[in-house]
Every structure is written in C-alpha cells, then in structure tokens.
Amino acid sequence: MKGVRYQPDGPEFLRYEEVPDPDVADHEVLIQAEAISVEGADLLHNRGSGLRVIGYQCAGTVLEVGAQVSRVQVGDRVVSIGMDGAYAQLRAAAETRCWQIPAHLGTEEAACVPISFATADDSLVEFGRLRAGGVVLIHAGAGGVGIAAIQLAKRAGAHVLATASRDDKLDRLAALGVDHGINYRTADFAAEVERLTDGRGADVVLDTVGGQVLQDSLRCLAYRGRCIMIGTSRQQPAPPIDVTGMPFKNQSLTGYFLGAELAASDRLRARIATLLSEVADGALRVFIDRRYALAEVTAAHAYAESRQPFGRVLLLP
C-alpha cells in the first residue's frame, strides 16, 4: 500500500511511498482509509523518525475485524484515532479507538470530528469548568479545535471571544457564536480582552498556540480563571513561562492531551459518539477548507501551517 513517513530531517521531507500493509491484531480492525484529517499534532508528530506511517485520525470502511472485535463489523464506516498509521491507504486501529459513523454523516466530515470536538468539549467542560455566563477566550478560532470550541462554548451560554489572523475569518466565526473577534495581527489580544471585559478578564482561555501567546493568555485570566494549554504551534518559540502572579488570583494553568484521557478510561467514548451524532444532525458544524491527494501531503502540510485555512485540511488516499 501507499503511505507517508517522515525523513529524519523533518516534515519538509515527507515521503509518500510504498509501505508494508498493517498487521491486524485480535483487538483491531482494518480500515480502508477514505478521508484523513490533518491534525495540528500531525505537523509535529514523529519528527526525526522515518520508521512509522504518521497520522492521528482517519475515516473509512472496515475491511477486516480481529477475533476479539465485537462492536464493529466488516462494511461499517468508522472514524479512528491512534498515535500513528492514519496517513495510508489502510490502517489497523483498536476497536476501542473506532467510532461508527452515523448513516446521515459524510465520511469526510466524520474524519474531522473526534479529536477537534472532543478536545474542545473536554477542555471547556471537564478541565475548564465553563459555566453559563462565563467569559471564554478561544485562540486560533478558525482552526479545527477553535471552530468546535466556539460552537460548544456558545451553546453552553458563555460569552465567547476568539482570535484569528484575518477579519474575514472573524466575520465567519461571528456566525458560529463569537461575540467579539480579535485580529491578533492588528491588536494586542490581551489588552482587548481586558477592554472587552471591563478589566475582569476571561474565566477560561483555550490556548492552542503556546510560546508568547501562552504567556499573554495568562494576563487575560479573571480571578480563579483557568487557562487550558492544548498545543504548541511550531512557529512559536518556547520561552520560560512566568506563573508567579497566578497564586495571588487563584488562577490555574492546565495542560490537556486527548490521547491521555482516552488511555486513562472509557469516559470519552460515549461523548465522542454523541458529538458525531450532533454533527450529523446539524447541531454542530464541521468546515473543510481544502482537500489534497495523499501524494500531495507536503503541499497539504504547508497549507495547513500557513494560517490560511478555515477549518480542516483533508488528505484523500
């Protein structure tokens, strides 16, 4: 089969090549991939390693099931999550990391749901403890996690602030529930949050950028505010973070990684199934910005890192 591996020197040397078909363990299913979502972590994953097929999330049709598989059948459409193996024509995935796609949801749309929407939902509710009437600041609002978080926060009754790199993106985000958009290229977002909240700050900040943005995010926090650090953009340097002022306002900084929560318990399995159903029913929306053939993976990654997309970039095997 064809798949994508990194050359040792980094993602500019992504290689689309012939790779071995995956072995299918008793607890796994074999998926014919039909849509692969370029996730933020894919842009960083396995740097310096050319040994494994990369990629976290894909959707497709089940071709084979292992002896211990009980919920998934051959012919089912599923979306799967894993630490690697998604950027290929075939993927072996644990049954516990597969979700059946609702009949009235497209495979491409389903490929964009679990990581983005579960990360946003868990960060806001479980770790951010967002409540109706609270103020939330969502960075990179036009990204996959950002778009999911905006919709979920608005539905929870929050006052939603979001950052993006262009005014046209902010206009589109307003239709999803953003009360105030901040163009971080033309404004100091921390100062804008202070102005928009009359100096109070945000109860919850979702930071998917890191670096100096994370430091400035801590300036945005209200008393007892919670900053959830979801990821780090490779464009951002990683200076030391000064947290010395946080105890005086009883604030908190929490790191979040969906994979760790999935490994710790089955708590999120039913929630991801619900999120897929809500996208299928139109209660939540997925945006696909651009599609590339899997062989065009280098161009797809370059576009995904360009800060141009609104929503997800897909690879099609």
Number of C-alpha atoms within 10 A of each C-alpha: 11 17 25 25 25 22 17 14 12 16 21 13 13 21 18 19 13 12 16 11 15 16 12 18 16 13 16 23 31 24 31 22 27 21 29 32 28 25 23 23 15 20 19 14 18 22 16 13 15 18 12 14 25 25 26 23 29 35 30 27 22 22 17 18 24 18 12 12 17 10 11 20 17 13 13 16 25 26 31 28 24 18 16 19 23 29 30 33 22 25 30 26 26 20 22 17 18 25 23 19 23 18 11 10 16 14 22 22 22 29 28 29 27 26 23 21 26 23 23 26 23 19 26 24 15 9 16 23 14 22 17 12 13 16 25 31 33 28 28 21 28 27 24 28 28 28 29 25 30 30 22 21 27 18 14 16 14 22 22 24 26 30 25 23 17 17 16 11 18 21 13 13 24 17 10 18 21 27 15 18 23 24 18 19 12 10 11 12 24 22 14 20 25 17 12 14 14 9 14 15 26 30 25 31 30 29 24 23 18 23 21 14 20 26 18 16 26 25 19 27 28 21 17 16 25 26 28 22 20 19 18 19 16 15 11 13 12 15 11 9 13 9 13 7 11 17 11 9 12 12 18 18 16 13 12 18 14 18 14 9 14 15 11 10 9 11 11 17 16 11 16 19 18 13 19 26 19 15 20 20 13 10 12 19 15 21 17 16 13 15 17 18 14 22 20 16 22 18 15 20 22 13 14 23 15 10 14 14 18 22 21 26 23 28 24 20 19
